[in-house]
Amino acid sequence: MTDSKYTNFDYELSQKILTMLKGGYPAKLKKVLIVTAPLWFKAPFRILRLFVREKLRERVHTVSAPQLGVHVPRASLPRQLGGHLEPDHSAWLEYCRNCYTNNLNTKLDGVIDDYVISNHLPHVKTQNGLIDAEVPCDMTSDRGARLDNGSDIMHISGDPPYTCDPSPLRHTHGYNGEMKAGHINSGDEDDIDLITRGTWSSGEASPGLSDEECGGGGAGEAPGALLARVRALGRRGLAAEYDDIRARPPAGTFHHAKLPSNLAKNRYTDVLCYDHSRVLLSQLDDDPSSDYINANYVDGYKQRNAFICTQGPLPKTFGDFWRMVWEQGSLVVVMTTRTVERGRVKCGQYWPAAPGQRAVHAGFAVSTEAVDVDDDYTVSHLLLTDLRTEQRRRVWHGQYTRWPDYGVPGGGRAAPVLRFLALVRRAQHRARQELGDAWAGHSRGPPIVVHCSAGIGRTGTFLTLDTCTSRLAAEGVADVRGAVERIRQQRAHSIQMPDQYVFCHLALLEYAVMHGYLESADLSGFDEENEEESE
């Protein structure tokens, strides 16, 4: 709704919006994203949300342009919405012509990267909790809903040639991105009877996972089986398992992190962020490099982009860090390092340490309202202000202070870390509740920002514990190795040391005992191999 005015909103446009929600394209959608809605639209929108079905209410959201990257891969967004997609309408028409002439009865087994469709959106209904599609709609000021100057856009990736049935199609879009086509069944409210027109592109595939697939997927182990396996492997066996994971090549490229204009923004020259999962900032003054920060989205348990993993901010990136927190809507920041360790600076003091202090970083003011100190962690209650708009937001900042670099908490004690993890989750839950209808995303709330010094070792350990304990609580099983492998696919080199991988297993067993999944976890003899070697 960029630059839209109240005078643009009339009965005719209302009918168009209603048509969008009822259906008109052969794709079932999970999310309708209304971009940059002005205040005059948001107010009645929140009221009208109360009178529609809950399933529909959960799927129609208002978001700001910078938040689109949380919902839709940048490769699937057109440039005017901050993405990289270059629509090619002639290619789409050629694709449609080929569909018609190739084989009328052949099903389409292509790979859907993401749909970006405007003017008409299909009936919104989930299927087994899978993401059918995620669609941004930027309602412009010319009394219509459109994207790319009026073009309907459909982004498909995969290898040609494609064939499809030009008769009315019925599509389902699961986590693996497959799209099936076939004749509709009469009387089924999910069936759609129109064929899309729009732009097709065979860009880089990024099918991703639905929320339901995140953090699960593998068979997992019950606590008893996990305990037996840890006993059998011992510390050496778990370390060998970690070495196997670490030996794999990176799961992506680092082109943006290696650009000369961005190199100085990286704390460590050998800790870079993937291109495919990096967090993009809004560009400043048409400077392409201003969208870079050493940070990656990482999935949590049944939540895409649940976390943002980043390095400890440098003084030159303090402003970028707070701009990221603001644009991503984050309410909780987790810090698992001290600013100085073993005489070396590990992270800049990017927030005021004492209550009543205030700091300004590149258009954002950060004030500390209160500080709570515990033996193992310090919680700061911050007020973040966008100085351009004077809008404010409270941010909960938790710093775990007893976690050494390149290691695990002293003596391998997991209980304090698990208590801190529970504290973080409670803080996120409270902050999410306080948002109310202002937040229309995942029920667990906006991404939690997590960092240590490099943003891979202690940060990766924290994310592994959160994902595994959440799955254990929900399903009664967990998969440490699978969780680590998935995290490393989004944030390179996460879990930096064998001891951290071992700690994840031991901490998960301690969690299982604390919450009654195991009566006890006897690991006598677990470290005997190490003791023999030291002798």
Secondary structure as GFF3:
##gff-version 3
##sequence-region A 1 535
A	DSSP	three_ten_helix	6	8	.	.	.	ID=ss1
A	DSSP	alpha_helix	11	22	.	.	.	ID=ss2
A	DSSP	beta_strand	31	35	.	.	.	ID=ss3
A	DSSP	alpha_helix	39	49	.	.	.	ID=ss4
A	DSSP	alpha_helix	54	57	.	.	.	ID=ss5
A	DSSP	beta_strand	60	63	.	.	.	ID=ss6
A	DSSP	three_ten_helix	65	67	.	.	.	ID=ss7
A	DSSP	alpha_helix	68	71	.	.	.	ID=ss8
A	DSSP	three_ten_helix	74	76	.	.	.	ID=ss9
A	DSSP	three_ten_helix	79	81	.	.	.	ID=ss10
A	DSSP	alpha_helix	89	102	.	.	.	ID=ss11
A	DSSP	beta_strand	111	116	.	.	.	ID=ss12
A	DSSP	beta_strand	134	137	.	.	.	ID=ss13
A	DSSP	beta_strand	139	140	.	.	.	ID=ss14
A	DSSP	beta_strand	144	145	.	.	.	ID=ss15
A	DSSP	beta_strand	153	157	.	.	.	ID=ss16
A	DSSP	alpha_helix	223	246	.	.	.	ID=ss17
A	DSSP	alpha_helix	260	263	.	.	.	ID=ss18
A	DSSP	three_ten_helix	288	291	.	.	.	ID=ss19
A	DSSP	beta_strand	295	300	.	.	.	ID=ss20
A	DSSP	beta_strand	303	310	.	.	.	ID=ss21
A	DSSP	three_ten_helix	315	317	.	.	.	ID=ss22
A	DSSP	alpha_helix	318	327	.	.	.	ID=ss23
A	DSSP	beta_strand	332	335	.	.	.	ID=ss24
A	DSSP	beta_strand	340	341	.	.	.	ID=ss25
A	DSSP	beta_strand	344	345	.	.	.	ID=ss26
A	DSSP	beta_strand	358	361	.	.	.	ID=ss27
A	DSSP	beta_strand	364	373	.	.	.	ID=ss28
A	DSSP	beta_strand	377	386	.	.	.	ID=ss29
A	DSSP	beta_strand	391	400	.	.	.	ID=ss30
A	DSSP	three_ten_helix	410	412	.	.	.	ID=ss31
A	DSSP	alpha_helix	415	435	.	.	.	ID=ss32
A	DSSP	three_ten_helix	436	438	.	.	.	ID=ss33
A	DSSP	beta_strand	448	451	.	.	.	ID=ss34
A	DSSP	alpha_helix	457	475	.	.	.	ID=ss35
A	DSSP	alpha_helix	480	490	.	.	.	ID=ss36
A	DSSP	alpha_helix	498	514	.	.	.	ID=ss37
A	DSSP	alpha_helix	528	534	.	.	.	ID=ss38
###
